[in-house]
Amino acid sequence: MIPTSPLEADIRKLIRSTGPMPVWRYMQLCLTHHEHGYYIARDPLGREGDFVTAPEVSQMFGELLGLWAASVWKAIGAPDTIRLIELGPGRGTLMMDALRAIRIVPPFHAACHVHMVEINAALREKQVAALAGTRNVHWHDGIDDVPEGPSIIFANEYVDVLPIHQMVRRETGWHERVIEIDAADRLAFGASAEPMSRFDLLLPPLVRAAPVGAVFEWRPNTEIMKITSRVRAFGGAALIIDYGHLRSDAGDTFQAIAKHSFTDPLKNAGLSDVTAHVDFQAMAHAVEDIGGRVHGPIEQGAFLRRLGIETRAVTLMSKATPQVSEDIASGLKRLTDSGRGGMGSLFKVLGVSHPSMAELAGLTDQPAAPGPSVAIDTEADDTPHQESEEDSE
């Protein structure tokens, strides 16, 4: 069979020379191969790309996160310098909107040193353009490269692209799921010949009774540990926002998206966005295991409402044309709704902080009652800045 992409040709060579490839390795190559990786050189966002993220849906998303960051800064004693870090910052839209909003808190705005963690050269160029004129902005290949110091971290749709391990249950135990070449010369799922010894002892309770054929996914906690270690060591907090499930359970969520539609993840390697849902329960346990404090997780819709997104929408619409008002209302619905096409319940929000922080705005059991440093000032920069998009991942 003729490979459908340059990367598939390389993957086939690897499989033929070294044997079936674990799902995590296949996912890693699809996304970050040095030459053909999906996230290395292309801009996948927007109507002309493959998917749309929340910051591209409405300016309100980034604005609210910016004011959330201001509340964290105030809670940790308003340090003179704060590392405002974004992991996988797309086109820079979230950070641009966040920085515009936090100008209403001048001491916080002055304290911010912005750090963008991005490996994609094409997206870096767009981030530079989006943040043109912003002082103290730096780019890095990894969070380890960001200087030490109190930190506030945004990770929006970042964890879902971190490679997953998949295990499949057989009569003989749990075997690692692999990618192989089948009898028809196609890439196909298979399983390692030998089961993983004592793997069942590591399984969460809901998975222990899973039937033969069940798939269980897990991610190494490396990136979550780096995030937690930073806020634990230097103070601050992180917001992790992604689509996923609240309880650890069996299920195959490995998927690919191209041109706003689901596609076969084993076809067109490197040409589609390959992801898997985030296990928020496992992530929360990892944070607690190394001494971080967990806040949430809760659904994105509830989080944004607690931060005042509905009030912000009314303020923006009061100064907008009828067409732009319609776009703002559409963006609000898209970000908070639980129905078809809505992101409100599919996406979850997890807060991570230094152990001393008892609360994080928007993640407490009751809606926050923020002071001026947290709430959007309806008199400050209340001009709509972008229109909503129609499609998301």
PyMOL commands that set and color helices and strands:
alter all, ss='L'
color gray80, all
select helices_A, chain A and resi 6-18+23-32+38-41+54-57+59-75+93-102+106-111+121-130+143-145+159-161+199-202+205-207+222-234+280-289+300-306+309-318+322-336
alter helices_A, ss='H'
color red, helices_A
select strands_A, chain A and resi 21-22+82-87+112-117+137-140+151-156+165-170+173-181+187-191+215-218+236-245+255-258+261-263+273-275+278-279+293-299+347-353
alter strands_A, ss='S'
color yellow, strands_A
deselect
rebuild
show_as cartoon
